[in-house]
Amino acid sequence: MAILYRINCPLQAADVADVFRSAGMRRPVDDLDRIGRMIEHADITVTAWDEDRLVGIARAITDYAYCCYLSDLAVCKEYQSSGIGTALVNRLREQLGEEVTLLLLSAPGAMEYYPRIGFERVENAFLIHRVR
């Protein structure tokens, strides 16, 4: 399997929703307008492609100087455990450079995954939940 990685390539909301759905992520996958806005307003996307099929995405918000919030890291279920998630994060970090701290909020089921790919667990975060 030869996976191709792309930075900020044009994306279709339906394709991104399919990746989220396959990965089992809680995202508004039935609201393609909202998924489209999520893509449009991201500062950087790193995507993984198996030929013309989107199979993974890292979507982030950043100032490119100090911090970056990794808002989505998703890989289609049948492609998980093949290193694509790690590669997406590594390519994102390459784009950001050494000055930028990468942070994320983990889904409960992924808490054990992130330390394995270099993230440090922290206890000093705060959250105001969205309404929907």
Phi and psi in degrees as GROMACS dihedral restraints (atoms count N, CA, C in turn):
[ dihedral_restraints ]
;  ai    aj    ak    al  type     phi  dphi    fc
    3     4     5     6     1  -105.0    20    10
    4     5     6     7     1   105.0    20    10
    6     7     8     9     1   -90.9    20    10
    7     8     9    10     1   133.2    20    10
    9    10    11    12     1  -105.0    20    10
   10    11    12    13     1   133.4    20    10
   12    13    14    15     1  -108.2    20    10
   13    14    15    16     1   138.0    20    10
   15    16    17    18     1  -132.2    20    10
   16    17    18    19     1   147.0    20    10
   18    19    20    21     1  -106.2    20    10
   19    20    21    22     1   126.9    20    10
   21    22    23    24     1    51.7    20    10
   22    23    24    25     1    38.4    20    10
   24    25    26    27     1   -82.0    20    10
   25    26    27    28     1   155.4    20    10
   27    28    29    30     1   -59.4    20    10
   28    29    30    31     1   138.1    20    10
   30    31    32    33     1  -129.1    20    10
   31    32    33    34     1   148.6    20    10
   33    34    35    36     1   -99.6    20    10
   34    35    36    37     1   135.6    20    10
   36    37    38    39     1   -56.5    20    10
   37    38    39    40     1   -39.7    20    10
   39    40    41    42     1   -63.1    20    10
   40    41    42    43     1   -38.1    20    10
   42    43    44    45     1   -66.9    20    10
   43    44    45    46     1   -42.8    20    10
   45    46    47    48     1   -65.4    20    10
   46    47    48    49     1   -42.4    20    10
   48    49    50    51     1   -60.0    20    10
   49    50    51    52     1   -39.0    20    10
   51    52    53    54     1   -62.8    20    10
   52    53    54    55     1   -39.8    20    10
   54    55    56    57     1   -65.6    20    10
   55    56    57    58     1   -47.1    20    10
   57    58    59    60     1   -57.7    20    10
   58    59    60    61     1   -45.5    20    10
   60    61    62    63     1   -62.0    20    10
   61    62    63    64     1   -48.4    20    10
   63    64    65    66     1   -63.0    20    10
   64    65    66    67     1   -37.2    20    10
   66    67    68    69     1   -75.2    20    10
   67    68    69    70     1   -11.6    20    10
   69    70    71    72     1    79.9    20    10
   70    71    72    73     1    22.8    20    10
   72    73    74    75     1   -84.8    20    10
   73    74    75    76     1   142.9    20    10
   75    76    77    78     1   -82.9    20    10
   76    77    78    79     1    93.7    20    10
   78    79    80    81     1  -135.1    20    10
   79    80    81    82     1   161.6    20    10
   81    82    83    84     1   -76.1    20    10
   82    83    84    85     1    64.0    20    10
   84    85    86    87     1   -65.5    20    10
   85    86    87    88     1   -18.3    20    10
   87    88    89    90     1   -93.7    20    10
   88    89    90    91     1     0.5    20    10
   90    91    92    93     1  -114.2    20    10
   91    92    93    94     1    82.8    20    10
   93    94    95    96     1   -65.9    20    10
   94    95    96    97     1   -27.5    20    10
   96    97    98    99     1   -61.9    20    10
   97    98    99   100     1   -44.5    20    10
   99   100   101   102     1   -67.8    20    10
  100   101   102   103     1   -42.7    20    10
  102   103   104   105     1   -58.9    20    10
  103   104   105   106     1   -41.8    20    10
  105   106   107   108     1   -59.9    20    10
  106   107   108   109     1   -40.7    20    10
  108   109   110   111     1   -67.6    20    10
  109   110   111   112     1   -35.7    20    10
  111   112   113   114     1   -61.0    20    10
  112   113   114   115     1   -42.1    20    10
  114   115   116   117     1   -69.0    20    10
  115   116   117   118     1   -48.2    20    10
  117   118   119   120     1   -59.1    20    10
  118   119   120   121     1   -37.8    20    10
  120   121   122   123     1   -96.2    20    10
  121   122   123   124     1     3.4    20    10
  123   124   125   126     1   -70.9    20    10
  124   125   126   127     1   145.7    20    10
  126   127   128   129     1   -80.5    20    10
  127   128   129   130     1   -31.8    20    10
  129   130   131   132     1  -151.1    20    10
  130   131   132   133     1   137.2    20    10
  132   133   134   135     1  -125.4    20    10
  133   134   135   136     1   139.4    20    10
  135   136   137   138     1  -119.9    20    10
  136   137   138   139     1   126.4    20    10
  138   139   140   141     1  -123.1    20    10
  139   140   141   142     1   154.0    20    10
  141   142   143   144     1  -117.3    20    10
  142   143   144   145     1   132.8    20    10
  144   145   146   147     1  -127.4    20    10
  145   146   147   148     1   135.0    20    10
  147   148   149   150     1  -106.9    20    10
  148   149   150   151     1    99.7    20    10
  150   151   152   153     1    56.5    20    10
  151   152   153   154     1  -115.5    20    10
  153   154   155   156     1  -102.3    20    10
  154   155   156   157     1    13.4    20    10
  156   157   158   159     1  -102.0    20    10
  157   158   159   160     1   125.5    20    10
  159   160   161   162     1   -71.8    20    10
  160   161   162   163     1   122.8    20    10
  162   163   164   165     1  -121.1    20    10
  163   164   165   166     1    -7.8    20    10
  165   166   167   168     1  -162.1    20    10
  166   167   168   169     1   152.1    20    10
  168   169   170   171     1  -149.7    20    10
  169   170   171   172     1   140.2    20    10
  171   172   173   174     1  -119.2    20    10
  172   173   174   175     1   122.4    20    10
  174   175   176   177     1  -120.8    20    10
  175   176   177   178     1   128.8    20    10
  177   178   179   180     1  -139.9    20    10
  178   179   180   181     1   155.9    20    10
  180   181   182   183     1  -117.3    20    10
  181   182   183   184     1   128.7    20    10
  183   184   185   186     1  -152.7    20    10
  184   185   186   187     1   159.9    20    10
  186   187   188   189     1  -101.5    20    10
  187   188   189   190     1    -1.7    20    10
  189   190   191   192     1    61.1    20    10
  190   191   192   193     1    13.5    20    10
  192   193   194   195     1  -129.3    20    10
  193   194   195   196     1   -33.6    20    10
  195   196   197   198     1  -135.3    20    10
  196   197   198   199     1   -44.9    20    10
  198   199   200   201     1  -144.8    20    10
  199   200   201   202     1   158.1    20    10
  201   202   203   204     1  -143.6    20    10
  202   203   204   205     1   129.4    20    10
  204   205   206   207     1  -100.2    20    10
  205   206   207   208     1   116.1    20    10
  207   208   209   210     1   -83.5    20    10
  208   209   210   211     1    98.0    20    10
  210   211   212   213     1   -82.0    20    10
  211   212   213   214     1   -25.6    20    10
  213   214   215   216     1  -144.9    20    10
  214   215   216   217     1   134.6    20    10
  216   217   218   219     1  -136.1    20    10
  217   218   219   220     1   110.0    20    10
  219   220   221   222     1  -138.6    20    10
  220   221   222   223     1   138.5    20    10
  222   223   224   225     1  -133.9    20    10
  223   224   225   226     1   133.4    20    10
  225   226   227   228     1   -52.7    20    10
  226   227   228   229     1   141.5    20    10
  228   229   230   231     1   -50.9    20    10
  229   230   231   232     1   -45.9    20    10
  231   232   233   234     1   -70.9    20    10
  232   233   234   235     1    -8.9    20    10
  234   235   236   237     1  -107.0    20    10
  235   236   237   238     1    -3.2    20    10
  237   238   239   240     1   -67.8    20    10
  238   239   240   241     1   156.4    20    10
  240   241   242   243     1    67.4    20    10
  241   242   243   244     1    23.4    20    10
  243   244   245   246     1  -116.8    20    10
  244   245   246   247     1     7.6    20    10
  246   247   248   249     1    92.8    20    10
  247   248   249   250     1     1.6    20    10
  249   250   251   252     1   -67.8    20    10
  250   251   252   253     1   -43.1    20    10
  252   253   254   255     1   -59.0    20    10
  253   254   255   256     1   -46.1    20    10
  255   256   257   258     1   -61.1    20    10
  256   257   258   259     1   -43.9    20    10
  258   259   260   261     1   -64.1    20    10
  259   260   261   262     1   -39.3    20    10
  261   262   263   264     1   -61.2    20    10
  262   263   264   265     1   -45.6    20    10
  264   265   266   267     1   -64.2    20    10
  265   266   267   268     1   -43.4    20    10
  267   268   269   270     1   -62.4    20    10
  268   269   270   271     1   -41.8    20    10
  270   271   272   273     1   -68.1    20    10
  271   272   273   274     1   -36.7    20    10
  273   274   275   276     1   -61.0    20    10
  274   275   276   277     1   -47.2    20    10
  276   277   278   279     1   -61.8    20    10
  277   278   279   280     1   -37.5    20    10
  279   280   281   282     1   -60.8    20    10
  280   281   282   283     1   -41.0    20    10
  282   283   284   285     1   -68.2    20    10
  283   284   285   286     1   -33.4    20    10
  285   286   287   288     1   -80.4    20    10
  286   287   288   289     1   -34.2    20    10
  288   289   290   291     1    86.7    20    10
  289   290   291   292     1   177.1    20    10
  291   292   293   294     1   -78.1    20    10
  292   293   294   295     1   -15.9    20    10
  294   295   296   297     1   -79.6    20    10
  295   296   297   298     1   -16.7    20    10
  297   298   299   300     1   -99.3    20    10
  298   299   300   301     1   126.1    20    10
  300   301   302   303     1   -81.8    20    10
  301   302   303   304     1   132.8    20    10
  303   304   305   306     1  -103.1    20    10
  304   305   306   307     1   125.8    20    10
  306   307   308   309     1  -133.5    20    10
  307   308   309   310     1   158.4    20    10
  309   310   311   312     1  -155.7    20    10
  310   311   312   313     1   164.3    20    10
  312   313   314   315     1  -107.5    20    10
  313   314   315   316     1   129.1    20    10
  315   316   317   318     1   -96.2    20    10
  316   317   318   319     1   143.3    20    10
  318   319   320   321     1   -68.9    20    10
  319   320   321   322     1   147.5    20    10
  321   322   323   324     1   -52.1    20    10
  322   323   324   325     1   -37.7    20    10
  324   325   326   327     1   -73.4    20    10
  325   326   327   328     1    -9.9    20    10
  327   328   329   330     1  -108.6    20    10
  328   329   330   331     1     7.2    20    10
  330   331   332   333     1   -58.8    20    10
  331   332   333   334     1   -30.9    20    10
  333   334   335   336     1   -84.3    20    10
  334   335   336   337     1   -19.4    20    10
  336   337   338   339     1   -72.7    20    10
  337   338   339   340     1   -48.5    20    10
  339   340   341   342     1   -61.7    20    10
  340   341   342   343     1   -40.4    20    10
  342   343   344   345     1   -60.9    20    10
  343   344   345   346     1   -28.3    20    10
  345   346   347   348     1   -69.6    20    10
  346   347   348   349     1   -20.9    20    10
  348   349   350   351     1  -110.8    20    10
  349   350   351   352     1    19.4    20    10
  351   352   353   354     1   105.9    20    10
  352   353   354   355     1    -1.7    20    10
  354   355   356   357     1   -81.9    20    10
  355   356   357   358     1   145.2    20    10
  357   358   359   360     1  -101.6    20    10
  358   359   360   361     1   133.2    20    10
  360   361   362   363     1   -76.0    20    10
  361   362   363   364     1   133.5    20    10
  363   364   365   366     1  -125.0    20    10
  364   365   366   367     1   158.2    20    10
  366   367   368   369     1  -113.6    20    10
  367   368   369   370     1     2.7    20    10
  369   370   371   372     1  -108.8    20    10
  370   371   372   373     1    54.1    20    10
  372   373   374   375     1  -121.2    20    10
  373   374   375   376     1   156.2    20    10
  375   376   377   378     1  -133.8    20    10
  376   377   378   379     1   156.5    20    10
  378   379   380   381     1  -147.1    20    10
  379   380   381   382     1   136.9    20    10
  381   382   383   384     1  -113.4    20    10
  382   383   384   385     1   115.5    20    10
  384   385   386   387     1   -68.9    20    10
  385   386   387   388     1   146.6    20    10
  387   388   389   390     1   -73.8    20    10
  388   389   390   391     1   159.7    20    10
  390   391   392   393     1   -73.9    20    10
  391   392   393   394     1   -39.4    20    10
